Amino acid sequence: MDKAKPVNEKNWETEVMNSQIPVFVDFWAEWCGPCRMVGPVVEELAGEYAGKVNFVKVNVDENNELASRYNVFSIPTLALFNKGQVVAQQVGAASKSSYKTMIDKALAKV
């Protein structure tokens, strides 16, 4: 079962903006090769950070309003939200350790 929950414009407010803990958002699309490479890494991280960070996925083809709102022009874009604000962001596929560093740095400031 996927650990990163699909989120859309209807449940964005509840799942991301009003979350009590930070939320890691994977902006992706089905046709995007790098997005498919990042997907399993995001799932692994979701397991490792369970209870500390929520993980969600936003399909930009189905939710282009959300992608536009957060200036997602290139995918994958991975962003960490805390209390409704973007506190860290990375564009493009990267290593698991790179995402862990991004998350850990942001959590240290929360």
C-alpha positions as a Python dict, from the first residue, in 0.01 Angstrom:
ca = {
    (1, 'M'): (0, 0, 0),
    (2, 'D'): (121, 350, -81),
    (3, 'K'): (240, 551, 214),
    (4, 'A'): (230, 881, 25),
    (5, 'K'): (-136, 979, 5),
    (6, 'P'): (-273, 1124, -321),
    (7, 'V'): (-393, 1479, -261),
    (8, 'N'): (-602, 1702, -485),
    (9, 'E'): (-754, 2049, -475),
    (10, 'K'): (-1047, 1922, -266),
    (11, 'N'): (-843, 1782, 23),
    (12, 'W'): (-532, 2004, -3),
    (13, 'E'): (-647, 2236, 276),
    (14, 'T'): (-709, 1949, 519),
    (15, 'E'): (-409, 1733, 431),
    (16, 'V'): (-141, 1998, 382),
    (17, 'M'): (-237, 2346, 499),
    (18, 'N'): (-400, 2237, 826),
    (19, 'S'): (-164, 1949, 909),
    (20, 'Q'): (-30, 1945, 1264),
    (21, 'I'): (304, 1806, 1143),
    (22, 'P'): (517, 1897, 839),
    (23, 'V'): (404, 1762, 501),
    (24, 'F'): (636, 1646, 221),
    (25, 'V'): (464, 1707, -114),
    (26, 'D'): (567, 1527, -432),
    (27, 'F'): (441, 1719, -737),
    (28, 'W'): (454, 1464, -1020),
    (29, 'A'): (288, 1332, -1338),
    (30, 'E'): (230, 983, -1476),
    (31, 'W'): (428, 1048, -1797),
    (32, 'C'): (735, 1189, -1617),
    (33, 'G'): (1027, 944, -1612),
    (34, 'P'): (1221, 1117, -1331),
    (35, 'C'): (896, 1131, -1128),
    (36, 'R'): (862, 753, -1157),
    (37, 'M'): (1220, 713, -1035),
    (38, 'V'): (1154, 938, -734),
    (39, 'G'): (825, 767, -640),
    (40, 'P'): (975, 462, -465),
    (41, 'V'): (1221, 686, -278),
    (42, 'V'): (933, 900, -152),
    (43, 'E'): (756, 583, -34),
    (44, 'E'): (1068, 470, 157),
    (45, 'L'): (1102, 811, 319),
    (46, 'A'): (734, 806, 416),
    (47, 'G'): (800, 487, 610),
    (48, 'E'): (1114, 625, 774),
    (49, 'Y'): (952, 953, 882),
    (50, 'A'): (614, 806, 984),
    (51, 'G'): (463, 1013, 1264),
    (52, 'K'): (707, 1302, 1207),
    (53, 'V'): (622, 1403, 850),
    (54, 'N'): (318, 1328, 636),
    (55, 'F'): (386, 1241, 271),
    (56, 'V'): (147, 1329, -11),
    (57, 'K'): (155, 1322, -391),
    (58, 'V'): (-3, 1580, -622),
    (59, 'N'): (-59, 1478, -984),
    (60, 'V'): (3, 1808, -1165),
    (61, 'D'): (-197, 1701, -1472),
    (62, 'E'): (-508, 1654, -1257),
    (63, 'N'): (-437, 1946, -1021),
    (64, 'N'): (-282, 2220, -1232),
    (65, 'E'): (-433, 2491, -1008),
    (66, 'L'): (-221, 2365, -715),
    (67, 'A'): (87, 2339, -935),
    (68, 'S'): (35, 2698, -1053),
    (69, 'R'): (-25, 2828, -700),
    (70, 'Y'): (315, 2697, -588),
    (71, 'N'): (502, 2786, -910),
    (72, 'V'): (567, 2425, -1005),
    (73, 'F'): (702, 2463, -1359),
    (74, 'S'): (921, 2154, -1364),
    (75, 'I'): (861, 1809, -1220),
    (76, 'P'): (933, 1636, -1004),
    (77, 'T'): (918, 1920, -754),
    (78, 'L'): (937, 1813, -391),
    (79, 'A'): (840, 2060, -123),
    (80, 'L'): (817, 2047, 254),
    (81, 'F'): (531, 2244, 406),
    (82, 'N'): (502, 2343, 770),
    (83, 'K'): (196, 2527, 898),
    (84, 'G'): (90, 2597, 539),
    (85, 'Q'): (422, 2748, 430),
    (86, 'V'): (689, 2602, 202),
    (87, 'V'): (999, 2561, 423),
    (88, 'A'): (1212, 2362, 177),
    (89, 'Q'): (1190, 2276, -191),
    (90, 'Q'): (1387, 2078, -446),
    (91, 'V'): (1326, 2060, -820),
    (92, 'G'): (1430, 1756, -1017),
    (93, 'A'): (1513, 1399, -928),
    (94, 'A'): (1775, 1358, -656),
    (95, 'S'): (1912, 1091, -427),
    (96, 'K'): (1737, 963, -118),
    (97, 'S'): (2013, 1113, 98),
    (98, 'S'): (1955, 1452, -66),
    (99, 'Y'): (1585, 1443, 27),
    (100, 'K'): (1669, 1323, 379),
    (101, 'T'): (1907, 1618, 423),
    (102, 'M'): (1637, 1856, 302),
    (103, 'I'): (1382, 1711, 544),
    (104, 'D'): (1621, 1693, 841),
    (105, 'K'): (1738, 2055, 794),
    (106, 'A'): (1378, 2176, 775),
    (107, 'L'): (1272, 1968, 1079),
    (108, 'A'): (1559, 2114, 1281),
    (109, 'K'): (1407, 2461, 1229),
    (110, 'V'): (1050, 2359, 1309),
}
